[in-house]
Each structure stands twice: as C-alpha cells, then as structure tokens.
Amino acid sequence: NSRTIFDFESIKKLLASPKFSFCFDGLHGVAGAYAKRMFVDELGASESSLLNCVPKEDFGGGHPDPNLTYAKELVERMGLGKSSSNVEPPEFGAAADGDADRNMVLGKRFFVTPSDSVAIIAANAVQSIPYFASGLKGVARSMPTSAALDVVAKNLNLKFFEVPTGWKFFGNLMDAGMCSVCGEESFGTGSDHIREKDGIWAVLAWLSIIAYKNKDNLGGDKLVSVEDIVLQHWATYGRHYYTRYDYENVDAEAAKELMANLVKMQSALSDVNKLIKEIQPDVAEVVSADEFEYKDPVDGSVSKHQGIRYLFGDGSRLVFRLSGTGSVGATIRIYIEQYEKDSSKTGRESSDALSPLVDVALKLSKIKEYTG
C-alpha cells in the first residue's frame, strides 16, 4: 500500500503550496489511470497537471518512451523544448512508459539523468520516505549505469551491488533482503516493495524528497527546486557526467571484431594509456580494464561477457556493449562517464565535460574503421 510507503500528508502539503506546480505525462499508457487516482484524487493535484493520461491502445500515435526524444509535450512544458514560450514551467515534471514501469524526472528547465535519479533517491530515502526509515538494506545498479550510486553507497556505508543488465538480478537481491533501492540508466528505478521497476513509485519518491527538503519552507519566497536538489547532491558527492552512444544495424562480424579488439587491448594497459595520451593528454590513466562478469551472491549463477569496461584513475569509465548479433545487424552501445569531484567544475555543460572522453572512446574502439 503506497500510503504506508510514503508520507502522503507531506506530499499533499507540497502539492497544495502555491509555490509548487507539477506535471505528469502518462504518454497514453496505463500509468494515466493510476496518475489520476493517485495524484489528483488522493494527493490533491489539479487535473491540469496531467498530460496524455487517457490510456489508448495505440498510445495516441506516439511512442510511449519516457525520454527527452519521445515525451515531447512534457519536455516543452518543462521549458526544455526548442520553442521558447512565455509560460513559466512547473517546478516538477515526470513521465512513465506504456506499462508504467520506467520513468523520467524533470525539474524546471532541468533534466535529471536516470543514473543521478537513483543515486539521489538512495541518498535521501531514509530521511524522506517512511518505508526506509530504519535504513537501506543495500543498493544496486546495472553495470552500464553511472557510478553515482557507488559514491553514495561508499559515503553512507551501504552494501552495494553492480549487476548485469536485466531486472531479475535486482529481484534476487531483494528477495534475499540485500537491496532496498536499485536502478538502471535506461530509465528504470525501483525498490523492494515489489520485484519490478515502478514508474509511479519513482515519481512519489521524488515528490517525497522535494516535500522533505521544503518542509519548513512552504510559505517561503522560493522552494528548494529539483535543480537545487541535484546541484546539492553534486556538491556533496561529485558529478558523473554521462552519455550513451548507440550504433544500430552495424555489420555483425565487424561489431564482433571491434569488441574482440577492445578485449585484446586490455592485456597491455601501458600501450592503451600511451594511445590515450596521444588522443587527449588531459584524460586520466586507465587503471583497470576487464570484461564484466557477475556471480550472483544469492543463487551462485555466473553471467559472463556482460560488457567491456575501461576504468580510469579519476573514477571515470568507458563501457562497450554489444547486442543482437543476429543476421540483421548488431547494436554497439558505448557508455561514457566522466567523474568530477571538484565542486567548482560540476556546473559545466555535459557535452563540454564529456568531449575529451568521447574522443578517446571513439578512437580507442576504432568505431569508424570497423563500422563506417
């Protein structure tokens, strides 16, 4: 029961504050029915805060994916679109996908990456969400998700797990009482109240955190915003600048060769570092590299070949994953993550901060030579 997980009274107070405005986009998926009942009937948000909340079999002709590309209307309303409107965006916006398990969280003119979202929920859960009041049993993320959660776990002394992509690995940990909060970069966040990612839960978790941060401030001039909460988090834990490059329909043989070459290079890191110095002299050194494999602490199963990792001395990472090597062509995904501890540098444009590491990733992997 969500009433026993969250403090509905404090969320109601937040939603009733004239300073706070809220927008939820159901993308014409199943979340719409829950959103009306939960946010409007139960928590007192106005009907006008709901967008596309009538479930439709064809999702209203749209693509029910809660990201910056497909949740266009929400992105516009939150002030992140191409067109500049004079209407002041809401303080908080969120979307869920067709079956309401994945989610996107936005502040006014501000996007929260899924990797940051799970780290921020974990960092604030115990204070803001009654269900976690007695502490977190542990936290977990999928391997390609940024290491923002790792830093929180380390600082708060929490059990931490890095698992292959796929929700079943989280399920095992949760069943065994080892994990309370988990998430992945592909817009999924969850907790052990159920064994699946839960988009509505993630929105309520964020509303709880905003309500907690503003509990003595609802009459004040300006609320602590989503952006404030994220900036405060970066100031405390550092920032993981993060991006993912997808190369789709790549020749399967060429893709396999590219991956094999990346594995082969791992046996001589001094050569790798020499190469990196030539590409971008100010990028940190690679201190370890491997092909990720996971031994499940619950059932003992081993998952091999889960992606190729290059880990840098400053906490940055490059990850390469290959999927679908069938006859039609493969997809190569490159995850690029630059860690910045210096709080005077956590406000840079993401693309600027990532640019040297992107350059290294593309040249190191020879993606152009292999795939065209």
N, C-alpha and C positions, 0 to 999 in steps of 0.2 A: 504494500500500500504506500503510494507516494507521500501520503500525509505523515507517515511515521519516518520516512527517509529525510524529508525536507521540513524546514520551519515555514509553513505556509503563511503564518501571521506576518513574519518579517518580509516575505516576498510581496504580500498584499500591501503592506505599508509602502514598500518601494514603488509598486505599480500605481498607488494612489497619489504619490508625490507629483505635484505639478511640474517639478523639475525633470521627471523621468518620463521618457517615451520609449516605446517598444514596438518591434515589428517582427512578425513570424511569417515565413513563406513556406507553405505546405507543398509547393510545386505540383499541386493537384494529385498528390499521392495520399496514402492512407493517414498520414500524420494530421491532415486537416481536421478530421473528426475528433481526434484527441485534443488538438490545439484549442478548438472552440470550447470543449468541455473543461479543459484544464485552465487555460489562460483567461478566458472570458468568464465562464460561469463560476469557476471555483476561485480564481485569483483576482477577478475584477478588472482585467484589462479591457479596453474598449474594443468593440467589434472591428473598428477601423484599423486595429493593429494587425489584423490577419489578412494575408495576401494569398490568393490561389489556394484557399483551404477547402474547396469543394472537390472531393476525390473524383477523378474521371478515369475511365478505362484507358484512354489514350494520353493521359496526363496533360490534357488540354493542348495536345500537339507539341508540347515541349519535351525536354529531356530532363527527367527528374533527378538531376545530379547536383547535390548541394555544393557547388564550387563557383568561383568567380566567372567562369565562362557561361554556365547554364542558368544560374539563378540571377538572370539579367535584371529583373524588375527590382528584386531586393537590393542588388548592388547599386542600381540607380538611386533607389530611395535612401540608401545609407550614405550617399554622397561620394561613391567611388566610381561612378559611371563616367562615360565620355562627356555627356552633356552637363553643363553646369546649370542647375536650377536654383532659384532663389529661396526655395523651401528649405528650412532648417531640417537636417536629417534627424531621425530618432537617436537616442543615446545607445540603444542596443538593438541588434538585428540578428536573426538566426533563420536557418532553413534546415529541412530534413529531406531525405530522398524518398523515392517511391514507397518503400516499405518501412520508412521511418527509423531505420537503424543507424544511418550515417547523418552527420550534422556539420553545418558551417556556422561559425560565430563571428559577428562583425560588431565593431563599435562605430561611432560616428566618424565617417571618412577613414576607417581603420579596419584592416583585415587581421584576424588572429589565425596564424597557421595552426593546423591540427597538432603539429609537434609541440608547439608552445601551449596550446589549449590543455592538453593532458598534463603537462608539467605544472601549469598554473592551478588546475583543479587539484592536483595532488598536493601542491604547496599550501593550499588554503582550505583543504577539505575538513580537517579536524576542527578548526575554529568555526567554519561557516555552515557545515552540514551535519545535523544531529546524528544521522546514521553512522558517521565516522568519529563521533565524539570520543570514543575510547581508544582511538588510534588506528592507523592503517596497518593491515597485516603484511603489506608489501605492495610494490608497484611493478608494472611490466609494460614493455613497448615492443613493437615488432622491430626487427633488425634495421630496416631502411629508415625508420622514423628517427628524427634527430635526437641527439644525446641530451637535450634539455632536461628530460626526465631523470637521467642518470645523475645530473648535478644536484637536483632536488633531493634525490634518494640519498646521495652521499652526505649532503649537508644536514638532512633530517634523520640520518641514520636509519634508513628504511631498507628492508630487504628489496633487492632489485633483480629483475629478470629481463633478459633480452632474448626474444623468441623469434622463430621463423614467421613469415607472413602467413596468416591463417588464424581465425579466431579460436580454433579448437585448443591451441596451445595455452591461451589465456584460460579457457574453460577448465582444463586440467588443474592449473594452479589455483583457480578459485574454488574448485570442488575440494581441493586439499587444504583449504584455509590459508593459502600462502600469498594471496593477492587481493587487494581491495579496489585498486583503480588501474585501468590499463587503456592503451590507445595505440592507434597506428596513423601513419601520415596520410592515408587515403580516406581521411575524414570519418574515422570510426573511433568512438570513445565509449567506455563502459565501466561498470563496477560489478561487484559480486552480488548485487540484488537479483540479477538474472544472469544467464550464461551467454549473453549475446550483446553486441553493441546496441546502444539505445539513444537515439537522437533526442527524444523528449527529455530523458534524464539529463543529458548534457546541457540542454537549454536551462533546465531547472537548477542544475549545479552552478551555471554561470550567474543566473539571477540571484542565487543564494549568496554567491561571493560578492556581487555588487551590493546586495542588501546589507551584508555584514560590514563591508567597507564604509557604508553610508549610514550605519545605524544611528549615529549621533549627529547626523549632518543633513537629514531630510528637509529641514527648514532652511538650510544654509543657502548661500548665493549660488554655489556651483557644486554639483555632485562629483564624487570621485568616479571618473569615467572608465570605460573599458580600456581606452588607451592609457590612462593613468595606471591602471592595474598592471598592464603589460609592461609599461616602462619601469614601474617599481620592481617588477619581477626581474627584468633585465639588469637593473642596477644592483640587485641582490645577488643574482646567480650568473650574470653574464648573458650574452645573447648568442643563440645559434642561428646565424643567417642560413637559409635553407632553400634549395630549389631542386626540382626534379626535371630531367630532360628525357623525353620518350622518343625513341626512334622506332616507328612502326613499319610493318611489312618489309623488313630487311631480309635479304637473302640468308636463308637458314645456315648454309655452310659458312658463309663469310662471318656471320654472327658467332658461330662456334669457334672459328679461328681467332676472332678478336678476343673472346673470353679466354681461350687456351693461352694466348699470348700474355694476357694480364696475369694469369696464374704463374706462367713460366718466369715472368719478370720478378715475381715475389721472392725467388730464390737468391737474388742479388740486389739487396736494397741499396747498397752503396752506389750501384750503377743507376738505379731509379732516382736516387737523390741528386746524382750528378746531372742527370737529364732534367730534373725539375729545376735545378739552379739555372740551367741554360734557358728554360722556358720562362720562369718567373723567379728571379733571385730572392724576392722577399717572402716567398711562401715557406712555411715551416718544413722541417725534415719529416719524412715518413719514418716512424719508429717501429711499426709492425704492420704486417700485411698477411692476410690469410683468406681461405675460402671458408665462409661461415658454416659451422655445423652446430647442432643443438642436441644435447642429451636431456630428454625430459626428466626432471627430478621426480616426477610423480609416477609415470609408467615405464621409465627407463628406455623408451624408444629413441632412436637416433635419426635425426634428419640431416642428411649431408647435402653439399652443393647448393647452399641456400643464397649464394651471392658472394661476390668478391670484394673484400674490404681492404682499403688502404687507410691506416690510422696515423695521423700526424702528431708531432710532439706538443702542439698547442691545443689539442683537443678537437681539431678539425678532422673531417672524414670524407673519403670518396668511396661510394659503393656502386658496384655494377651488377645488374641482374638481367638474366635472360629468360624470356618466357615464350611459350608457343613455338617450338622449333618444328612444327608440322610442315606439311608441303607448301602451305600458302605463304610462309614467311614468318619471321620471328620478330619479337619486340625486345629491344635493348633499353633498359632504364638505367639512367645514371643519376645518382643522388649526390648532391654536392652540398657540403655543410662546413661553414667557416665559423669557428667559435671565437667570440670576442669577449675577453674578461674585463678589459679597460672600459669603465662606465662612461668615459668621455667619448668613446667610439661606438656606443651601441645605438646611436641615433642615425647612423648613415643610411643612405638608400641601399636597399638589399642588393640591387644589381651591381652597385659600385663595390660593395664589400666582397661580393662573391666573384667578381670578374677575374682576378688572378687565378683562383682555384678552378674556375670553369675552363680557363685557358689550359691549365695543367691537365684537367680531366680529358679534354678533347684531344690534346696532343699525345698524352701518355697512352691513351687507348687506341690511337690512330683510327678514330671512328670514321673519319672521312675516307682514308685509304681503303679501309675494309668495306665500308657500306656505300660509299658515294654520297 
